[in-house]
Amino acid sequence: MNIRQAKEYIKNSVNLYLKKDEFGEYRVSVVRQRPIFLLGAPGIGKTAIMEQIAQEMGIALVSYSMTHHTRQSALGLPYITRKTYGGESMSVSEYTMSEIIASIYDTMEASGIREGILFLDEINCVSETLAPSMLQFLQYKVFGRHRVPEGWVIVTAGNPPEDNKSVREFDVVTLDRLKVMEVEPDYRIWKEYATEKRIHNAVINYLDLKKDHFYRMEMTAKGRSYVTARGWEDLSEILALYEEEMLPVDETLVGQYLRNEKVVKEFTAYYDLYNKYKKDYHIEDILSGNPSVQAIARAKEAAFDERLSLLGMLLDKVQADMKDIMEQAAFLSDLKNPLKGIGSTAAEMRLEQVLSQLEKQAEGRKKLLENLQTANTLSDSDRKKHCSVIRFLEESRKELYTGEAGSGAAAYDFLKIRYTARVEKMKQRTARVQQELHALFSFAEEAFGTKDGASGNEMLILVTELTVNSYSARFIATFGSPDYKRHNEELMLTERSDDIRAQIAELDLG
């Protein structure tokens, strides 16, 4: 199975394991909650999907790599205490709590979230001293004398023996206590994740052309040669930073992340070509609706790989802008209720009380953010949203404190004006992004249309990419696009799009 199928299977399993009866008891007993064992090659995204599952389900996540643990850290350290047996006091050995179990309790205490996933990576690489205890743990969820708290589901992961020389193959007795899921790399599925994570467009465009370079494990005369999804993601991040600092990207840099000489040489060459395309076509001019005659003529005569790269650059810019709009809308929608709460009583409040309310709300939001971060259940977009709310509240309080508002009512008027300005700015930017989208379709129609006026493969790719990307799909569903609708008549906007549109319309504080 691919990583997306594995994710859905794990979500379903966790949901069933956490299902309770009418008395509040978990319907699947602890002993029958078979831990899930994800078996797959290194770097295909096993850890990433666990983070996504926790975020989507609103539960906590505690992760550990078992290669870092000895018997003592996993089971606890021994100490001497005294107990009375038959009226006689005796010295006996007890054990401290397992570091792993203690981390679960620490997470629950700090976050307030009582259910979660304990993710143990590289489970089949445990030390020789710890291996005998794993059978008891996998069946009874016990390390030493301490049990994993109720409401915590165990998911494990490991690499096949051919990919990791440290692997200890599980015997039948151990495997019979696990739900084994073998995961294979799949570029098509990873691309969906990559576009959401804003992986560098040069990486995505290259892999669109060289799908067989997405994941490689080979043995060469120089030793192990490999390219992984993790390597591509890490390379993407460093490329963005190198571009910010205007540093040269060469084979030496790429080779630090992609350990295959052929892939390194070909990607580095493509990256140089990608930047040349970007400069030659003047992407900003195209999206402003003013493509040069030379750009249109070149695109018409370009080979398919060049067309695909150009289309990827244009989509990357437009979808990034759409993502910003949808995140801004989420921030404003989340901010609206706290502000309206102040507005409901502002007429009866003094300025000092409004300032106090703003401070309390900012501190409350900071605590929520801290709890979600502690529980590892916070997505990048939610983190950005909470941080934006906190910044708005703190900046507003500071301006009110040093300003001239003399009453609670005047203070709320200030907050309302400040909020409305943000909404208006978002609407203006939305209009610009809609124009960008129209310009993109117009250019594609002129440059990639066939002789009889029909849409070619490039238009199909354009519409498909806009559809599968969650941010662009939501943007179009919310704000509309006659061009998109025209090229995709069979698409039916769902009730969800109406809900999103209603949320945008309600951003006004009234």
C-alpha positions as CSV (number, residue, x, y, z in Angstrom):
1,M,0.0,0.0,0.0
2,N,1.0,3.6,-0.5
3,I,1.5,6.1,2.4
4,R,-1.9,7.7,1.9
5,Q,-3.7,4.4,2.2
6,A,-1.6,3.6,5.3
7,K,-2.6,6.9,6.8
8,E,-6.4,6.3,6.3
9,Y,-6.0,2.7,7.7
10,I,-4.2,4.0,10.8
11,K,-6.8,6.8,11.3
12,N,-9.6,4.2,11.2
13,S,-7.8,1.9,13.6
14,V,-7.1,4.7,16.1
15,N,-10.7,5.9,15.9
16,L,-12.0,2.3,16.6
17,Y,-9.5,1.8,19.4
18,L,-10.7,5.0,21.1
19,K,-14.4,4.2,20.7
20,K,-16.3,3.9,24.0
21,D,-19.4,2.1,25.2
22,E,-22.4,3.7,27.0
23,F,-20.4,3.4,30.3
24,G,-17.4,5.3,29.0
25,E,-15.2,2.2,28.7
26,Y,-13.1,1.6,25.6
27,R,-14.9,-1.1,23.5
28,V,-11.6,-2.7,22.4
29,S,-9.7,-3.9,25.5
30,V,-6.1,-2.9,25.9
31,V,-4.9,-6.5,25.3
32,R,-6.8,-6.6,22.0
33,Q,-5.6,-3.3,20.7
34,R,-2.9,-4.7,18.4
35,P,-0.2,-2.1,17.8
36,I,0.2,-1.1,14.2
37,F,3.6,-1.9,12.6
38,L,4.5,0.2,9.5
39,L,7.1,-1.6,7.6
40,G,8.7,0.5,4.9
41,A,11.9,1.8,3.4
42,P,13.6,4.8,5.1
43,G,12.4,8.4,4.3
44,I,9.0,7.6,2.7
45,G,7.1,9.7,5.2
46,K,6.1,7.4,8.1
47,T,6.8,10.0,10.7
48,A,5.1,12.7,8.7
49,I,1.7,10.9,8.4
50,M,1.7,10.3,12.2
51,E,1.9,14.1,12.7
52,Q,-0.9,14.6,10.2
53,I,-3.1,12.0,11.9
54,A,-2.7,13.6,15.3
55,Q,-3.4,17.1,13.9
56,E,-6.5,15.9,12.0
57,M,-7.9,13.9,14.9
58,G,-7.1,16.5,17.6
59,I,-5.2,14.0,19.7
60,A,-1.7,14.1,21.2
61,L,1.4,12.5,19.7
62,V,4.5,11.2,21.6
63,S,7.3,10.0,19.3
64,Y,10.4,8.0,20.1
65,S,13.2,6.4,18.1
66,M,13.8,3.0,19.7
67,T,17.4,2.9,18.5
68,H,18.2,5.6,21.2
69,H,16.9,3.5,24.1
70,T,18.6,1.0,26.3
71,R,16.8,-1.4,28.6
72,Q,17.3,1.1,31.5
73,S,15.7,4.2,29.7
74,A,12.8,2.2,28.4
75,L,12.0,0.1,31.4
76,G,13.2,2.4,34.2
77,L,16.1,2.2,36.6
78,P,16.2,-0.1,39.6
79,Y,16.3,1.2,43.2
80,I,16.1,-0.4,46.6
81,T,13.1,0.1,48.9
82,R,11.7,-1.8,51.9
83,K,8.5,-3.8,52.1
84,T,6.9,-5.8,54.9
85,Y,6.1,-9.5,54.3
86,G,4.6,-11.6,57.0
87,G,5.5,-9.0,59.6
88,E,9.1,-8.9,58.5
89,S,10.7,-5.8,56.7
90,M,12.8,-6.7,53.7
91,S,14.8,-4.9,51.0
92,V,13.3,-5.3,47.5
93,S,14.0,-3.9,44.1
94,E,11.6,-1.4,42.5
95,Y,11.9,0.4,39.2
96,T,11.5,4.1,38.3
97,M,9.0,4.9,35.6
98,S,10.0,4.4,32.0
99,E,11.2,7.5,30.2
100,I,8.7,6.7,27.4
101,I,5.7,6.2,29.7
102,A,6.7,9.3,31.7
103,S,6.7,11.4,28.5
104,I,3.1,10.4,27.9
105,Y,2.0,11.6,31.3
106,D,4.1,14.8,30.9
107,T,2.3,15.5,27.6
108,M,-1.1,14.9,29.1
109,E,-0.3,17.2,32.0
110,A,1.1,20.0,29.9
111,S,-1.5,19.9,27.1
112,G,-4.7,18.8,28.9
113,I,-5.2,16.3,26.0
114,R,-5.9,12.8,27.5
115,E,-5.9,10.6,24.3
116,G,-3.1,10.2,21.8
117,I,-0.7,8.1,19.8
118,L,2.6,6.7,21.1
119,F,4.7,6.3,18.0
120,L,7.8,4.1,18.3
121,D,10.0,4.4,15.3
122,E,12.6,1.8,14.3
123,I,11.0,-0.7,16.6
124,N,12.8,-3.6,15.0
125,C,16.2,-2.0,15.8
126,V,15.9,-2.2,19.6
127,S,19.0,-3.1,21.5
128,E,19.7,-6.7,22.4
129,T,19.0,-6.0,26.1
130,L,15.6,-4.5,25.4
131,A,14.4,-7.0,22.8
132,P,13.0,-9.6,25.4
133,S,10.8,-6.9,26.9
134,M,9.2,-5.9,23.6
135,L,6.9,-8.9,23.4
136,Q,5.3,-8.0,26.8
137,F,5.0,-4.4,25.7
138,L,3.4,-5.1,22.4
139,Q,0.7,-7.3,23.9
140,Y,0.1,-5.7,27.3
141,K,1.3,-2.1,26.7
142,V,3.6,-2.3,29.7
143,F,7.2,-1.1,30.1
144,G,8.7,-2.5,33.4
145,R,5.9,-2.1,36.0
146,H,4.2,0.8,34.3
147,R,1.4,0.7,31.8
148,V,0.7,3.0,28.8
149,P,-2.3,5.1,30.0
150,E,-5.7,4.2,28.7
151,G,-6.7,6.2,25.6
152,W,-3.2,5.9,24.0
153,V,-2.8,3.9,20.9
154,I,0.5,2.4,19.9
155,V,1.8,2.7,16.4
156,T,5.3,1.4,15.5
157,A,7.5,1.6,12.4
158,G,10.6,0.0,11.1
159,N,12.7,-0.6,8.0
160,P,13.1,-3.9,6.1
161,P,16.3,-5.8,6.8
162,E,17.7,-5.0,3.3
163,D,17.6,-1.3,4.1
164,N,19.0,-1.3,7.6
165,K,21.7,-3.6,8.9
166,S,20.6,-3.0,12.5
167,V,17.2,-4.6,12.0
168,R,16.3,-7.6,14.1
169,E,13.7,-9.6,12.3
170,F,10.6,-10.3,14.4
171,D,9.7,-13.9,15.1
172,V,6.2,-15.2,14.5
173,V,5.2,-14.8,18.1
174,T,6.0,-11.1,17.9
175,L,4.4,-10.5,14.5
176,D,1.3,-12.3,15.7
177,R,0.7,-9.4,18.1
178,L,1.0,-6.7,15.5
179,K,-1.1,-5.3,12.6
180,V,1.6,-5.3,9.9
181,M,1.3,-2.8,7.0
182,E,3.9,-2.8,4.3
183,V,4.3,0.7,2.7
184,E,5.8,1.4,-0.7
185,P,7.0,4.8,-2.1
186,D,4.6,6.4,-4.5
187,Y,5.4,9.8,-6.1
188,R,1.9,10.6,-7.1
189,I,0.7,10.4,-3.5
190,W,3.8,12.3,-2.2
191,K,3.2,15.1,-4.7
192,E,-0.1,15.8,-3.0
193,Y,1.7,16.2,0.3
194,A,4.5,18.2,-1.4
195,T,2.2,20.8,-2.9
196,E,0.5,21.4,0.4
197,K,3.8,21.8,2.2
198,R,5.1,24.2,-0.5
199,I,8.0,22.0,-1.5
200,H,10.3,23.9,-3.9
201,N,8.7,24.0,-7.4
202,A,12.0,23.0,-9.1
203,V,11.8,19.7,-7.1
204,I,8.2,19.0,-8.0
205,N,8.7,20.0,-11.7
206,Y,11.8,17.8,-12.0
207,L,10.1,14.8,-10.4
208,D,7.1,15.3,-12.7
209,L,9.6,14.7,-15.5
210,K,11.7,12.0,-13.7
211,K,9.3,10.1,-11.6
212,D,11.7,7.2,-11.3
213,H,14.1,9.5,-9.5
214,F,11.7,10.0,-6.6
215,Y,12.9,7.1,-4.6
216,R,16.0,4.9,-5.2
217,M,17.9,2.3,-3.2
218,E,20.9,0.8,-5.0
219,M,24.1,-0.9,-4.2
220,T,27.0,0.4,-6.3
221,A,30.8,-0.2,-6.4
222,K,31.1,2.9,-4.1
223,G,28.6,1.5,-1.6
224,R,24.9,2.3,-0.9
225,S,23.3,4.8,-3.3
226,Y,19.9,6.3,-2.3
227,V,17.4,9.0,-2.9
228,T,14.4,9.4,-0.5
229,A,11.3,11.5,0.0
230,R,13.0,12.9,3.1
231,G,16.0,13.9,1.1
232,W,13.9,15.8,-1.5
233,E,12.0,17.6,1.3
234,D,15.2,18.6,3.1
235,L,16.8,19.8,-0.2
236,S,13.7,21.9,-0.9
237,E,14.1,23.7,2.3
238,I,17.8,24.5,1.9
239,L,17.2,25.6,-1.7
240,A,14.7,28.3,-0.5
241,L,17.3,29.6,2.0
242,Y,20.1,29.6,-0.6
243,E,17.9,31.6,-2.9
244,E,17.1,34.1,-0.2
245,E,20.8,34.6,0.5
246,M,21.6,34.5,-3.3
247,L,24.1,31.7,-2.8
248,P,25.1,29.4,-5.7
249,V,23.5,25.9,-5.9
250,D,25.9,23.2,-7.1
251,E,26.3,19.5,-7.2
252,T,28.2,19.5,-3.9
253,L,25.1,21.0,-2.1
254,V,22.6,18.7,-3.9
255,G,24.8,15.7,-3.2
256,Q,24.5,16.3,0.6
257,Y,20.8,15.4,0.3
258,L,20.5,13.1,-2.7
259,R,23.0,10.2,-2.5
260,N,22.9,9.2,-6.1
261,E,25.4,10.6,-8.6
262,K,23.1,10.4,-11.6
263,V,20.2,12.0,-9.9
264,V,22.5,14.7,-8.4
265,K,23.9,15.6,-11.8
266,E,20.5,15.6,-13.6
267,F,18.7,17.6,-10.9
268,T,21.5,20.2,-10.7
269,A,21.4,20.7,-14.4
270,Y,17.6,20.9,-14.4
271,Y,17.7,23.5,-11.5
272,D,19.9,25.7,-13.6
273,L,17.6,25.3,-16.6
274,Y,14.6,26.0,-14.3
275,N,16.0,29.3,-13.3
276,K,16.8,30.2,-16.9
277,Y,13.1,29.5,-17.8
278,K,12.0,31.6,-14.9
279,K,14.1,34.5,-16.2
280,D,13.3,34.1,-19.9
281,Y,9.6,33.9,-19.5
282,H,9.1,36.7,-17.0
283,I,6.5,34.9,-14.8
284,E,5.3,38.1,-13.1
285,D,4.5,39.7,-16.5
286,I,2.5,36.7,-17.5
287,L,0.4,36.7,-14.3
288,S,-0.1,40.4,-14.5
289,G,-1.8,39.9,-17.9
290,N,1.0,41.3,-19.9
291,P,3.0,38.4,-21.4
292,S,5.5,39.3,-24.1
293,V,5.0,38.3,-27.7
294,Q,8.3,36.4,-27.4
295,A,7.1,34.5,-24.3
296,I,3.9,33.4,-26.1
297,A,5.8,32.4,-29.3
298,R,8.4,30.5,-27.3
299,A,5.8,28.6,-25.3
300,K,4.0,27.6,-28.5
301,E,7.1,26.1,-30.0
302,A,8.6,24.7,-26.7
303,A,9.0,20.9,-26.1
304,F,6.6,19.4,-23.6
305,D,9.1,19.3,-20.7
306,E,9.7,23.0,-21.1
307,R,6.0,23.6,-21.2
308,L,5.5,21.5,-18.1
309,S,8.2,23.5,-16.2
310,L,6.6,26.8,-17.3
311,L,3.2,25.7,-16.2
312,G,4.6,24.6,-12.9
313,M,6.2,28.0,-12.2
314,L,3.0,29.8,-13.0
315,L,0.9,27.5,-10.8
316,D,3.4,27.7,-8.0
317,K,3.0,31.5,-7.8
318,V,-0.8,31.5,-8.1
319,Q,-1.3,28.7,-5.6
320,A,1.0,30.3,-3.1
321,D,-1.0,33.5,-3.3
322,M,-4.3,31.5,-2.9
323,K,-2.8,29.7,0.1
324,D,-2.0,33.1,1.7
325,I,-5.6,34.3,1.1
326,M,-7.2,31.2,2.6
327,E,-4.9,31.4,5.6
328,Q,-5.7,35.1,6.1
329,A,-9.5,34.3,5.8
330,A,-9.1,31.6,8.5
331,F,-7.2,34.1,10.8
332,L,-9.9,36.8,10.4
333,S,-12.7,34.4,10.9
334,D,-11.0,33.1,14.1
335,L,-10.4,36.6,15.4
336,K,-14.0,37.8,14.8
337,N,-15.6,36.1,17.8
338,P,-13.1,37.4,20.5
339,L,-13.6,40.9,19.1
340,K,-17.4,40.6,19.1
341,G,-17.2,39.4,22.6
342,I,-15.5,42.6,23.6
343,G,-17.9,44.6,21.6
344,S,-21.0,43.2,23.3
345,T,-20.0,44.9,26.6
346,A,-17.7,47.6,25.4
347,A,-20.3,50.4,26.1
348,E,-20.3,49.5,29.8
349,M,-16.5,49.1,30.1
350,R,-13.7,51.5,30.8
351,L,-10.6,51.6,28.6
352,E,-8.6,49.8,31.2
353,Q,-11.1,46.9,31.2
354,V,-10.9,46.6,27.4
355,L,-7.1,46.5,27.7
356,S,-7.4,43.8,30.3
357,Q,-9.7,41.8,28.1
358,L,-7.2,42.0,25.2
359,E,-4.4,40.8,27.4
360,K,-6.4,37.9,28.8
361,Q,-7.4,36.8,25.3
362,A,-3.8,37.0,24.1
363,E,-2.5,35.0,27.1
364,G,-5.3,32.5,26.6
365,R,-4.4,32.0,23.0
366,K,-0.7,31.7,23.9
367,K,-1.6,28.9,26.4
368,L,-3.7,27.1,23.8
369,L,-0.8,27.4,21.3
370,E,1.6,26.0,23.8
371,N,-0.7,23.1,24.7
372,L,-1.1,22.2,21.0
373,Q,2.6,22.4,20.4
374,T,3.3,20.2,23.5
375,A,0.9,17.6,22.2
376,N,2.4,17.7,18.7
377,T,-1.1,18.2,17.3
378,L,-0.6,21.6,15.6
379,S,-0.4,22.0,11.9
380,D,1.7,24.8,10.2
381,S,-1.4,26.6,9.1
382,D,-3.1,26.5,12.5
383,R,0.2,27.7,14.2
384,K,0.3,30.6,11.8
385,K,-3.4,31.4,12.5
386,H,-3.0,31.4,16.3
387,C,0.2,33.5,16.0
388,S,-1.6,36.0,13.8
389,V,-4.5,36.3,16.3
390,I,-2.0,36.8,19.2
391,R,-0.1,39.5,17.3
392,F,-3.3,41.4,16.4
393,L,-4.5,41.4,20.0
394,E,-1.1,42.4,21.4
395,E,-0.5,45.2,18.8
396,S,-4.0,46.5,19.3
397,R,-3.6,46.6,23.1
398,K,-0.3,48.5,22.7
399,E,-1.8,51.1,20.3
400,L,-4.8,51.6,22.6
401,Y,-2.6,52.0,25.6
402,T,-0.5,54.8,24.0
403,G,-3.5,56.2,22.0
404,E,-6.3,58.6,22.7
405,A,-9.3,56.3,23.2
406,G,-10.9,57.4,26.4
407,S,-13.7,54.8,26.9
408,G,-14.5,51.2,26.2
409,A,-16.8,52.2,23.4
410,A,-14.1,54.2,21.7
411,A,-11.6,51.4,22.2
412,Y,-14.0,49.0,20.4
413,D,-14.5,51.4,17.6
414,F,-10.7,51.4,17.2
415,L,-10.6,47.6,17.2
416,K,-13.4,47.4,14.7
417,I,-11.7,49.9,12.3
418,R,-8.4,48.0,12.5
419,Y,-10.1,44.6,11.9
420,T,-12.2,46.0,9.0
421,A,-9.0,47.3,7.4
422,R,-7.6,43.8,7.4
423,V,-10.7,42.4,5.9
424,E,-10.7,45.0,3.1
425,K,-7.0,44.4,2.5
426,M,-7.7,40.7,2.1
427,K,-10.6,41.4,-0.3
428,Q,-8.4,43.6,-2.4
429,R,-5.7,41.0,-2.6
430,T,-8.3,38.4,-3.4
431,A,-9.3,40.4,-6.4
432,R,-5.7,40.6,-7.6
433,V,-5.3,36.8,-7.2
434,Q,-8.5,36.3,-9.2
435,Q,-6.9,38.5,-11.9
436,E,-3.7,36.4,-11.7
437,L,-5.8,33.2,-12.2
438,H,-7.6,34.7,-15.2
439,A,-4.2,35.8,-16.7
440,L,-2.9,32.2,-16.2
441,F,-5.8,30.7,-18.1
442,S,-5.6,33.3,-20.8
443,F,-1.9,32.6,-21.4
444,A,-2.5,28.9,-21.3
445,E,-5.3,29.2,-23.9
446,E,-3.1,31.3,-26.2
447,A,0.2,29.4,-25.7
448,F,-1.0,25.8,-25.3
449,G,-4.2,25.7,-27.3
450,T,-4.3,23.3,-30.3
451,K,-4.8,24.4,-33.9
452,D,-8.6,23.6,-33.8
453,G,-9.0,25.6,-30.6
454,A,-9.4,22.6,-28.3
455,S,-7.5,22.4,-25.0
456,G,-4.4,20.4,-25.0
457,N,-2.7,18.3,-22.3
458,E,-1.3,21.4,-20.7
459,M,-4.8,22.7,-20.0
460,L,-5.8,19.4,-18.6
461,I,-2.8,19.5,-16.2
462,L,-3.6,23.1,-15.2
463,V,-7.2,22.3,-14.3
464,T,-6.2,19.0,-12.5
465,E,-3.5,20.7,-10.4
466,L,-6.0,23.5,-9.4
467,T,-8.5,20.8,-8.4
468,V,-6.3,18.5,-6.3
469,N,-4.6,21.2,-4.4
470,S,-6.7,21.9,-1.3
471,Y,-5.9,25.6,-1.1
472,S,-6.6,26.4,-4.8
473,A,-9.7,24.2,-4.8
474,R,-11.0,26.0,-1.7
475,F,-10.2,29.4,-3.2
476,I,-12.0,28.7,-6.5
477,A,-15.0,27.2,-4.7
478,T,-15.2,30.3,-2.5
479,F,-14.5,33.1,-4.9
480,G,-15.3,31.5,-8.2
481,S,-13.5,31.4,-11.5
482,P,-15.4,31.5,-14.9
483,D,-12.2,30.3,-16.7
484,Y,-11.9,27.2,-14.4
485,K,-15.6,26.5,-14.7
486,R,-15.5,26.7,-18.5
487,H,-12.6,24.2,-18.7
488,N,-14.1,21.9,-16.2
489,E,-17.8,21.9,-16.8
490,E,-18.3,18.5,-15.1
491,L,-17.0,19.8,-11.8
492,M,-19.9,20.3,-9.2
493,L,-19.1,22.6,-6.4
494,T,-20.0,21.0,-3.1
495,E,-22.0,22.2,-0.2
496,R,-18.6,22.8,1.6
497,S,-17.9,25.6,-0.9
498,D,-21.1,27.3,0.2
499,D,-20.1,27.0,3.8
500,I,-16.7,28.5,3.1
501,R,-18.2,31.4,1.1
502,A,-20.6,32.1,4.0
503,Q,-17.7,32.2,6.4
504,I,-15.9,34.8,4.3
505,A,-19.1,36.9,4.0
506,E,-19.5,36.9,7.7
507,L,-16.1,38.4,8.5
508,D,-17.8,41.8,9.0
509,L,-18.0,42.6,12.7
510,G,-21.4,44.4,12.2
